[in-house]
């Protein structure tokens, strides 16, 4: 059992995959692996990263959070 902050802590990955399964995969039956790959890629790149808000990011999407971090870095904060 690893402690919080340990490199073996899988909480973030487990949370992501749980959401992926709940929001996307369980609703579909894919005919081919290629179809599944495309659908999962679209979920991650077109919804999860640019639009879905995360509580750990101050209710920002990952893309918005990164933009805010870059602005803070360039402002010297």
DRENDOPA-693294 format. One record per residue (C-alpha): residue number from 1; residue in three letters; x, y, z. Coordinates in steps of 0.5 Angstrom, whole numbers. Each point is the difference from the previous one (the first is absolute). Last residue first. Layout:
R,NUM,ALA,X,Y,Z
...
This chain:
R,77,UNK,8,70,-20
R,76,UNK,4,2,-6
R,75,UNK,-5,2,-5
R,74,UNK,2,-5,-5
R,73,UNK,0,-5,5
R,72,UNK,-7,2,3
R,71,UNK,-3,0,-8
R,70,UNK,3,-7,-1
R,69,UNK,-4,-2,6
R,68,UNK,-6,3,-2
R,67,UNK,1,-3,-7
R,66,UNK,1,-7,3
R,65,UNK,-6,0,4
R,64,UNK,-4,2,-6
R,63,UNK,2,-6,-3
R,62,UNK,-1,-5,6
R,61,UNK,-7,3,0
R,60,UNK,-1,5,6
R,59,UNK,-4,-2,7
R,58,UNK,6,2,4
R,57,UNK,4,-5,-3
R,56,UNK,-1,-5,5
R,55,UNK,-7,0,-1
R,54,UNK,0,-1,-8
R,53,UNK,-4,3,-5
R,52,UNK,-1,-4,-7
R,51,UNK,1,5,-6
R,50,UNK,7,0,-3
R,49,UNK,3,-7,3
R,48,UNK,-6,-4,1
R,47,UNK,-4,2,-6
R,46,UNK,4,0,-7
R,45,UNK,7,-3,2
R,44,UNK,-3,-5,5
R,43,UNK,-6,-2,-3
R,42,UNK,2,0,-7
R,41,UNK,6,-4,2
R,40,UNK,-5,-5,3
R,39,UNK,-4,0,-6
R,38,UNK,6,-1,-5
R,37,UNK,3,-6,4
R,36,UNK,-7,-3,1
R,35,UNK,-1,0,-8
R,34,UNK,7,-3,-1
R,33,UNK,-2,-5,5
R,32,UNK,-5,-3,-4
R,31,UNK,-8,0,1
R,30,UNK,0,4,6
R,29,UNK,-6,-1,5
R,28,UNK,-2,7,3
R,27,UNK,-2,3,6
R,26,UNK,4,-4,5
R,25,UNK,6,4,-4
R,24,UNK,-1,7,1
R,23,UNK,-3,3,6
R,22,UNK,1,-6,5
R,21,UNK,6,-3,-3
R,20,UNK,4,7,-1
R,19,UNK,-2,2,7
R,18,UNK,3,-6,3
R,17,UNK,6,0,-4
R,16,UNK,1,8,2
R,15,UNK,-1,-2,7
R,14,UNK,5,-6,0
R,13,UNK,5,4,-3
R,12,UNK,0,6,5
R,11,UNK,0,-5,6
R,10,UNK,6,-4,-3
R,9,UNK,5,1,6
R,8,UNK,6,-3,-2
R,7,UNK,4,6,0
R,6,UNK,-2,2,7
R,5,UNK,-4,6,1
R,4,UNK,-5,-3,4
R,3,UNK,3,-7,4
R,2,UNK,1,-6,-4
R,1,UNK,-3,-7,2
